[in-house]
């Protein structure tokens, strides 16, 4: 069975000033998601599932899904505040859903095979989908063997200033042991540095793996997610802004001995659109990849 690509596309896009998931950045109006789907298809993924907000379903189907629904099976699920396990409660003053792992939970009735999770608005690169597909095919029929694509920090820096990244530590076999959020990562002279708790610059090796929210799971992860979300709501359901994150549960499962997480190296360069000012650079980088022959001028 081929693995499934699960795309988290329910974000508001508030900082960017619109629905950046359906913004055309390629020469024929291709979105970043289109390039992810194209890369996933040629890497051997067999289905695409999107999690979106119900209120932009019509535009999403028209602009996104219609382009390749006849080329790869596509399904849609919806993330909303009220989609919580039976018997759970939360404050009625809550305005936004519960974060990335809540979004993942929305796919539990649609996905029954090893699957990848990615952000809709991040450009991951074809090499990353290749290593991810190979791993997911290798763990079919098994449980608790997860993975994360670890980008070399030098390949994730912004030309517009410093960034925050989840810096990964691994054991001798390349399995994840810890993720620490580091802020103010940037290139200073010939070195890459981040700010420590005292505000001092600390050097970090260019090849250090960081998380860009590109994960691989086997289907029992949905059961773990639902169980953990119940506990999360018991503890945080009355809070307005607490979020249920993927790395938190992955770490908990590793500590509990229920799962392992292989960190997969990739030479790909990550880029994305966070602010409207990022858009011209992303367009330029996509065009460069087209000129190098990595992508055809028209994807679909």
C-alpha positions in Angstrom: 0.0 0.0 0.0 1.3 3.4 -0.9 1.7 6.0 1.9 -0.6 9.0 2.1 0.3 12.7 2.2 -1.6 14.7 4.8 -1.4 18.4 4.3 -2.3 20.8 7.1 -4.0 23.7 5.3 -6.4 25.1 7.9 -4.2 28.0 9.0 -5.7 31.5 8.9 -2.8 33.1 7.0 -3.3 36.2 9.1 0.3 37.4 9.1 0.4 37.0 5.3 -2.8 38.9 4.7 -4.9 36.3 3.0 -5.3 32.6 2.2 -1.6 32.0 1.4 -2.4 28.3 0.8 -4.2 29.1 -2.5 -1.8 31.9 -3.6 -0.3 31.2 -7.0 3.5 31.5 -6.9 4.5 29.4 -9.9 4.6 30.6 -13.5 1.1 29.1 -14.2 -0.4 30.0 -10.8 1.0 26.9 -9.0 0.8 27.1 -5.2 3.4 25.8 -2.8 1.0 22.9 -2.1 1.0 22.0 -5.8 4.8 21.5 -5.7 4.4 19.3 -2.6 1.8 17.2 -4.2 3.9 16.9 -7.4 6.9 15.9 -5.4 4.9 13.4 -3.3 3.4 11.8 -6.4 6.8 11.2 -8.1 8.2 9.9 -4.8 5.5 7.2 -4.6 2.7 8.6 -2.4 -0.7 7.2 -3.4 -3.2 9.6 -1.8 -3.5 13.2 -0.6 -5.7 14.3 2.3 -6.1 18.0 3.1 -7.4 19.4 6.4 -8.9 22.8 5.9 -11.5 25.2 7.3 -15.1 24.5 6.2 -15.6 28.2 5.3 -13.2 28.1 2.3 -14.0 24.6 1.0 -15.5 26.0 -2.2 -12.5 28.1 -3.1 -10.1 25.3 -2.1 -11.8 22.7 -4.2 -11.9 25.1 -7.2 -8.3 26.4 -7.0 -6.4 23.5 -5.5 -8.1 20.1 -5.7 -9.5 20.4 -9.2 -6.0 20.5 -10.7 -5.0 17.0 -9.8 -8.0 15.2 -8.5 -7.9 13.1 -11.6 -4.2 12.3 -11.2 -4.1 11.2 -7.5 -7.0 10.4 -5.1 -7.8 13.4 -2.9 -9.9 13.8 0.2 -10.7 16.7 2.5 -11.5 16.9 6.2 -12.2 19.9 8.3 -10.7 21.4 11.5 -12.9 23.4 13.8 -13.0 24.2 17.5 -16.0 22.0 18.2 -14.3 18.8 16.8 -13.3 17.3 20.1 -13.7 13.7 21.5 -17.1 12.8 23.0 -17.4 13.9 26.6 -14.7 16.6 26.4 -15.5 20.3 27.1 -13.7 23.6 26.6 -14.4 27.3 27.1 -17.0 28.8 24.8 -14.8 31.9 24.5 -12.2 30.0 22.5 -11.8 31.4 19.0 -9.3 29.2 17.2 -8.7 25.4 16.9 -6.2 23.6 19.0 -3.0 23.5 16.9 -1.2 21.1 14.6 -1.9 17.8 16.4 -5.6 18.7 16.6 -5.4 19.1 12.8 -3.8 15.7 12.5 -6.6 14.1 14.5 -9.1 15.3 11.9 -7.8 12.7 9.4 -8.3 9.6 11.6 -11.3 8.3 9.6 -9.6 8.8 6.2 -6.1 7.5 6.7 -5.4 3.8 7.5 -1.8 3.5 6.1 1.6 5.1 6.9 1.3 8.8 6.3 3.3 12.0 6.1 2.3 15.3 7.7 3.4 18.6 6.2 2.5 22.3 6.3 0.6 23.7 3.3 2.7 26.8 3.0 6.2 25.3 3.3 8.3 24.4 0.3 10.1 21.2 1.3 11.9 20.0 -1.9 11.8 16.8 -3.8 14.7 15.1 -1.9 12.7 15.3 1.3 9.7 13.6 -0.1 11.9 10.8 -1.5 13.5 10.0 1.8 10.1 10.3 3.6 8.4 8.0 1.1 11.1 5.4 1.4 10.9 5.3 5.2 7.1 5.1 5.2 7.1 2.2 2.8 9.6 0.4 5.0 7.4 0.5 8.1 4.1 -0.6 6.6 2.4 -3.1 9.0 4.5 -2.0 11.9 3.7 0.3 14.8 5.6 3.0 16.7 8.2 3.6 14.1 8.0 7.3 13.2 10.2 9.7 11.5 10.9 13.4 11.0 12.8 15.0 8.1 15.6 17.0 9.7 16.7 20.0 7.6 20.2 21.2 7.9 19.8 24.5 9.7 21.9 26.3 7.1 19.3 25.4 4.5 16.4 27.0 6.5 17.7 30.5 7.1 15.8 33.6 6.0 17.3 36.4 4.0 15.0 38.8 5.9 16.3 38.3 9.4 16.5 35.8 12.2 14.3 32.7 12.5 13.2 30.3 15.3 13.8 26.6 14.8 13.3 23.4 16.7 16.9 22.2 17.0 17.1 18.4 17.1 19.4 16.1 19.1 19.9 12.5 18.0 21.5 9.4 19.4 24.3 7.4 17.6 21.7 5.6 15.4 20.1 8.9 14.3 16.9 8.7 16.4 15.4 11.8 17.9 16.2 12.3 21.6 15.3 16.0 22.1 14.0 19.1 20.3 14.8 22.5 21.8 13.3 25.6 20.3 16.0 28.1 19.6 15.3 31.7 18.7 17.1 34.4 16.7 19.0 32.0 14.5 20.9 33.8 11.8 24.2 34.0 9.9 26.7 36.4 11.5 29.8 36.6 9.5 30.8 33.1 8.6 29.0 31.5 11.5 25.4 30.5 12.3 24.3 31.6 15.8 21.3 31.6 18.0 20.5 33.5 21.2 20.7 31.6 24.5 18.7 32.3 27.6 21.1 35.1 28.6 20.9 36.7 25.1 24.4 35.6 24.2 25.3 34.3 20.7 25.9 30.6 20.5 27.4 29.0 17.4 25.5 26.1 15.8 27.0 23.8 13.1 25.5 24.4 9.6 24.5 20.7 9.3 22.6 20.6 12.6 19.1 19.1 12.0 16.1 21.2 12.7 12.4 20.4 12.5 10.2 22.1 9.8 7.1 20.1 10.6 7.6 17.3 8.1 6.7 14.0 9.9 6.0 10.4 9.1 3.7 8.2 11.2 1.9 4.8 11.2 -1.8 4.8 11.7 -2.0 4.1 15.4 -0.7 7.6 15.9 -4.3 8.7 15.6 -5.2 6.6 18.6 -2.4 8.1 20.6 -3.4 11.6 19.5 -7.0 11.2 20.6 -6.0 9.8 24.0 -3.5 12.7 24.5 -6.0 15.3 23.3 -8.5 14.2 25.9 -5.8 14.7 28.6 -4.9 18.0 27.0 -8.4 19.3 27.2 -8.8 18.2 30.8 -5.7 20.4 31.6 -6.1 23.2 29.1 -9.6 23.2 27.8 -10.6 26.4 29.7 -7.6 28.3 28.3 -8.0 30.6 25.3 -4.7 30.1 23.4 -3.1 26.8 24.5 -2.3 24.6 21.5 -1.8 20.8 21.0 1.4 20.4 19.1 2.9 17.4 17.3 6.4 17.5 18.8 5.0 17.4 22.3 3.2 14.1 21.7 6.1 12.6 19.8 8.4 13.4 22.7 5.9 12.0 25.2 5.7 8.7 23.2 9.5 8.4 22.9 9.9 9.0 26.7 7.1 6.4 27.4 8.9 3.9 25.2 5.9 3.6 22.8 7.6 5.0 19.7 10.9 6.0 18.1 11.5 8.8 15.7 14.2 8.5 13.1 15.6 11.8 11.9 16.0 11.7 8.1 18.7 13.9 6.6 17.8 15.9 3.5 20.0 18.1 1.3 16.9 20.1 0.3 16.6 23.8 0.9 13.4 24.8 2.8 11.7 28.0 2.1 8.2 29.5 2.8 5.9 32.5 2.9 5.4 33.8 6.3 5.0 37.5 5.5 3.8 39.2 2.3 7.4 40.5 1.8 8.6 36.9 1.4 6.5 36.3 -1.7 8.9 37.7 -4.4 11.8 35.6 -3.1 9.8 32.4 -3.2 8.7 33.2 -6.8 12.3 33.7 -7.7 13.5 30.4 -6.1 10.7 28.4 -7.8 11.8 29.9 -11.1 15.4 28.9 -10.4 14.4 25.3 -9.8 12.3 25.3 -13.0 15.3 26.6 -15.0 17.5 23.8 -13.4 15.0 21.2 -14.6 13.9 20.1 -11.2 10.3 21.0 -12.1 8.5 21.4 -15.4 7.2 24.9 -16.1 3.6 23.6 -15.8 3.0 21.0 -13.1 -0.5 19.8 -13.9 
